[in-house]
Every structure is written in structure tokens, then in C-alpha cells.
Amino acid sequence: MISAVVRSSTSPGISIPGSEIEKLKTAAATLLHNCGFEYGPNKIARLVLTFAHRVERNGFSFIDFLANSVRLSAEDRRRALADPELAELLKYWEDPTGFDAVRNVTRERGH
């Protein structure tokens, strides 16, 4: 996996917890890097916070928002999602309740 380091930032008034914002920043940096976009931490933070403030509550997925923001082609999207950990994180954003339920059951069973 290509790892990305993103500086942290906090912003009041959003419905997504800070730790989730940081995960989205890392996912965005990794996805953009996989597509050949080298955005700095401030640009990535602005994209993530725009999603959190304006887009997420409208039901759009993060990957769709990001792809539209930087105008990714279908091939770029496939290449970006080639990283299995990144794909898993983005799936979490589509169905967090299901992932939380699986994690809780796994924890209860001692795995």
C-alpha cells in the first residue's frame, strides 16, 4: 500500500468525528497519489472539509465527490481503488453501520 502522511486539522461544526476526518484525509491523499495527483495537505484538507460540511449529508459517497472534484476518468477510478485497504475504507463510508456491526461481533467473539 502507498502510505500518505497528512497533517491533522480540526474544524468545528461538522457531523463527522475528527478521527474520521483524518481517515478521509489519508484516503484522499492515497487515492489522489494513486491517480498521479500530488495535492498538498491544505488542498486535501479543503476537499475533505468541503465534503464533510456540504456534501456528505446529501447522500453522495466520498469517492464520487472526490472523483468529481478532480475530474477522474473511469480508468483513474479503477486504478485508484486498486489498493485493497483504500477500497475497504471507502466501502466503510458507504455502509458504516454494517462495518460497525461486524467489528462488534468479531470483538465479542475474541478475534
C-alpha positions as CSV (number, residue, x, y, z in Angstrom):
1,M,0.0,0.0,0.0
2,I,1.1,3.5,-0.7
3,S,1.1,5.4,2.5
4,A,0.4,9.1,2.8
5,V,1.1,11.4,5.7
6,V,-1.4,14.2,6.1
7,R,-1.2,16.9,8.8
8,S,-4.1,17.0,11.1
9,S,-6.6,19.8,11.3
10,T,-9.7,20.2,13.4
11,S,-12.8,22.1,12.3
12,P,-15.9,22.8,14.5
13,G,-19.4,22.4,13.2
14,I,-19.2,19.2,11.2
15,S,-21.0,16.0,11.9
16,I,-18.0,13.7,11.1
17,P,-15.8,13.0,14.1
18,G,-12.2,14.2,13.9
19,S,-10.7,10.7,13.7
20,E,-12.9,10.0,10.7
21,I,-11.9,13.3,9.1
22,E,-8.2,12.2,9.5
23,K,-9.1,8.8,7.9
24,L,-10.7,10.6,5.0
25,K,-7.7,12.9,4.5
26,T,-5.4,9.9,4.4
27,A,-7.7,8.1,2.0
28,A,-7.9,11.2,-0.2
29,A,-4.2,11.6,-0.3
30,T,-3.6,8.0,-1.1
31,L,-6.3,7.9,-3.8
32,L,-5.1,11.1,-5.4
33,H,-1.5,9.9,-5.3
34,N,-2.5,6.6,-7.0
35,C,-4.0,8.7,-9.8
36,G,-0.9,10.9,-10.2
37,F,-2.3,14.0,-8.4
38,E,0.2,15.4,-5.9
39,Y,-2.0,17.7,-3.8
40,G,-0.6,19.2,-0.7
41,P,-2.1,18.7,2.8
42,N,-4.0,22.0,2.7
43,K,-5.8,21.2,-0.6
44,I,-6.6,17.7,0.7
45,A,-8.0,19.2,3.9
46,R,-10.1,21.6,2.0
47,L,-11.6,18.8,-0.2
48,V,-12.4,16.7,2.9
49,L,-13.9,19.5,4.9
50,T,-16.0,20.6,1.9
51,F,-17.3,17.0,1.7
52,A,-18.0,17.0,5.4
53,H,-19.7,20.4,5.5
54,R,-21.7,20.4,2.3
55,V,-21.8,17.1,0.5
56,E,-22.0,14.1,2.9
57,R,-25.4,15.0,4.3
58,N,-26.8,15.0,0.7
59,G,-26.1,11.3,0.4
60,F,-23.1,11.4,-2.0
61,S,-20.3,9.0,-1.4
62,F,-16.8,10.3,-0.7
63,I,-15.3,8.6,-3.7
64,D,-17.9,10.2,-6.0
65,F,-17.3,13.6,-4.6
66,L,-13.5,13.3,-4.8
67,A,-13.7,11.9,-8.4
68,N,-15.9,14.7,-9.5
69,S,-13.8,17.4,-7.7
70,V,-10.6,16.4,-9.5
71,R,-12.4,15.0,-12.7
72,L,-11.2,11.4,-12.5
73,S,-11.9,9.3,-15.5
74,A,-13.3,5.8,-15.1
75,E,-9.8,4.3,-15.6
76,D,-8.4,6.6,-12.9
77,R,-11.1,5.5,-10.5
78,R,-10.2,1.8,-11.1
79,R,-6.5,2.5,-10.7
80,A,-7.1,4.5,-7.5
81,L,-9.2,1.7,-6.0
82,A,-6.6,-0.9,-6.8
83,D,-5.3,-0.5,-3.2
84,P,-7.5,-3.0,-1.2
85,E,-7.1,-1.1,2.1
86,L,-8.3,2.1,0.5
87,A,-11.2,0.3,-1.2
88,E,-12.2,-1.2,2.1
89,L,-12.1,2.3,3.8
90,L,-14.3,3.8,1.1
91,K,-16.7,0.9,1.4
92,Y,-17.0,1.7,5.1
93,W,-18.2,5.2,4.2
94,E,-21.0,3.7,2.1
95,D,-22.2,1.4,4.9
96,P,-20.7,2.3,8.3
97,T,-23.4,0.5,10.3
98,G,-22.7,-2.8,8.7
99,F,-18.9,-2.5,9.3
100,D,-19.5,-1.4,12.9
101,A,-21.8,-4.4,13.4
102,V,-19.2,-6.9,12.0
103,R,-16.4,-5.3,14.1
104,N,-18.6,-5.6,17.3
105,V,-19.4,-9.2,16.7
106,T,-15.8,-10.0,15.9
107,R,-14.6,-8.3,19.1
108,E,-17.3,-10.2,21.1
109,R,-16.0,-13.5,19.8
110,G,-12.4,-12.6,20.7
111,H,-11.0,-12.4,17.2
